[in-house]
Amino acid sequence: MLVFAGLGLNEKTITNEIIEEIKDADKIYFERYTSPPMPYNEYKFSFQYEQVGREFIENGNKILEQSKDGKVILLTYGNPMIATTHMDLKMRATEAGIITKVLHNTSIITVLPGETGLHSYKFGRITTLMAETQIAPLSVYEVIYKNLLSELHSTILMEYNLDTMKYLAPKDAIKQLLEIEREQKKQVINESTIIIIASRIGMNKQEIFCDIVSKLLERNYDKPPYTIIIPGKLHFTEIESLQQLFNIKTITDNSVNIKSKSTDMLEKYIPKAKITLEKIRKMTDNDDRYRDLFKNIEAYIEDSERFRDEEKLELAILSIGYAEGLIDALIFLGEVELEW
């Protein structure tokens, strides 16, 4: 039997249910790569456990083998099923015929909205920044970008490297994101971006700071674990909460400058099609032979603008594509010659 047991946010939130399960356990593991490092944590239990890291869980062979003939408990920080590696291990156990059980608990994911005043239903996909990287992976940047595009908040977990006993510090995480922004240029983050840095949520000396990036880079932060939130479009009640909790007068919308690839394309192609059509009209002196063709091109451009304003971006791109196709046909047939 394999039991996944969530400890919550500190040593006091261990449940009676977990304590009962531990009494007849053959082996207890404590997964530490999402947990605060020794000696910063408050976990001082009377029972014996073995501390394990990411590779042990991802491999999973040993824990699965022991679960076939005995009762194994995997203790985790927060809620055990927040981590995809735990869900994968659970599925592997089920496939091997091993009985599994999940003991849920409070998670940083469920606590952050209440601590920051942000609405829980406005949080998008969660991502993790690794301690050993120097530049934020493109995948992390894309998660934040897509969340902002959908006007959702992004939660960025700071991983703890059990081997090096190192947490990714908030300043280093911000610098990673700024570095990849210089490459990608999608306006995901800059020195004026409002972000939230949470330290040791639910533990002793809990700290939460909310400010623009440039000011947060000047701060010093207490012990880990750390979490960063990049807010998306804020409801007025969220703005009021942030202003009250963190004494911030002006709060900007981080998602206002985020544009989709489709929007970028339309901003280039629609004006280009208009200019080209006007040039062709002048070159042909509005020859009656092209009157219907010009009307069709103009109609497609107008359709594209209308679909864009209605946020029907696929139809907008399709329409401007038809307009450019008709223009290209004139050029390829030698009816007009354009110099760019």
Secondary structure, DSSP 4 states (H G I P E B T S, - for coil): -EEEEE-BTSGGG--HHHHHHHTT-SEEEEE-TTSPPTTT-----SS--EEE-HHHHHH-HHHHHHHHHS-EEEEESB-GGGSHHHHHHHHHHHHTT--EEEE----HHHHHHHHHT--GGGB---EEE-TT-SS--HHHHHHHHHHHHTT-BEEEEE-EETTTTEEPPHHHHHHHHHHHHHHH-S-S--TT-EEEEEESTTSTT-EEEEEEHHHHTT----SS-EEEEE--SPPHHHHHHHHHHH--S----TTTT---HHHHHHHHHHHHHHHHHHHHHHHHTT-GGGHHHHHHHHHHHHHHHHHHHTT-HHHHHHHHHHHHHHHHHHHHTTS-----
